[in-house]
Amino acid sequence: MGCVISKPIVNGIEQDYGKNLQVVHLDARNADNRAIAAQIGVLMTPTYVLFDAKGTEVWRAAGAFSRPQFDTIVATLGVEVPR
């Protein structure tokens, strides 16, 4: 259920951060996506994972997450938060 609640938040992040972040959605109900999710260690949905430009994981959270919480985390990582 958390992934349904989080969808508008993720869509907003994708729209607002478009220049600064690449947002990738994986529907865990799809078999191909389950394999990708397993490779990066996703155990529940929603899971948010941030990678730096080199592909190194720099942050991860599982469960419902608010937009203000996300903005705070990415700001600490040096990503410009849209206003």
C-alpha positions as CSV (number, residue, x, y, z in Angstrom):
1,M,0.0,0.0,0.0
2,G,2.9,2.3,0.7
3,C,4.0,2.3,-2.9
4,V,0.5,3.5,-4.0
5,I,0.6,6.3,-1.4
6,S,4.2,7.2,-2.5
7,K,3.5,7.3,-6.3
8,P,2.4,11.0,-6.3
9,I,5.5,11.9,-4.2
10,V,7.8,10.1,-6.6
11,N,6.1,11.7,-9.6
12,G,6.6,15.1,-8.0
13,I,10.3,14.3,-7.3
14,E,10.8,13.3,-10.9
15,Q,9.1,16.5,-12.2
16,D,10.8,18.9,-9.8
17,Y,14.3,17.4,-9.7
18,G,14.4,16.5,-13.5
19,K,17.6,18.4,-14.1
20,N,19.5,17.2,-11.0
21,L,18.3,13.6,-10.5
22,Q,17.5,10.7,-12.8
23,V,14.4,9.0,-11.4
24,V,13.8,5.3,-12.2
25,H,10.6,3.6,-11.3
26,L,10.6,-0.2,-11.0
27,D,7.2,-1.9,-10.7
28,A,8.0,-4.9,-8.5
29,R,5.0,-6.8,-9.9
30,N,6.9,-7.2,-13.2
31,A,9.2,-10.3,-13.3
32,D,12.0,-8.4,-15.1
33,N,11.9,-5.6,-12.6
34,R,11.9,-8.1,-9.7
35,A,15.3,-9.3,-10.9
36,I,16.7,-5.8,-11.0
37,A,15.2,-5.0,-7.6
38,A,16.9,-8.2,-6.2
39,Q,20.2,-7.1,-7.7
40,I,20.2,-3.8,-5.7
41,G,18.7,-5.4,-2.6
42,V,15.2,-4.1,-2.6
43,L,13.3,-6.2,0.0
44,M,10.1,-4.1,0.3
45,T,8.2,-1.4,-1.6
46,P,8.5,1.4,-1.7
47,T,12.2,1.6,-1.5
48,Y,14.2,4.7,-2.4
49,V,17.8,4.3,-3.4
50,L,20.1,7.2,-4.4
51,F,23.2,6.6,-6.3
52,D,25.9,9.1,-7.1
53,A,27.2,9.8,-10.6
54,K,29.6,6.9,-10.4
55,G,26.8,4.4,-9.5
56,T,27.7,4.2,-5.8
57,E,24.8,3.9,-3.4
58,V,24.7,7.0,-1.1
59,W,21.4,6.6,0.6
60,R,18.5,4.2,1.0
61,A,15.1,4.2,2.8
62,A,12.3,1.7,2.7
63,G,8.7,2.5,3.4
64,A,6.5,5.5,2.9
65,F,8.6,8.7,2.8
66,S,7.4,12.3,2.8
67,R,8.6,14.9,0.2
68,P,10.0,17.2,2.9
69,Q,12.0,14.2,4.3
70,F,13.3,13.5,0.8
71,D,14.2,17.1,0.2
72,T,16.2,17.3,3.4
73,I,18.2,14.1,2.6
74,V,19.1,15.2,-0.9
75,A,20.1,18.6,0.3
76,T,22.6,17.0,2.8
77,L,24.0,15.1,-0.2
78,G,24.6,18.4,-2.1
79,V,21.7,18.2,-4.6
80,E,20.0,21.5,-5.2
81,V,16.5,21.4,-3.8
82,P,13.9,23.0,-6.2
83,R,11.9,25.8,-4.7
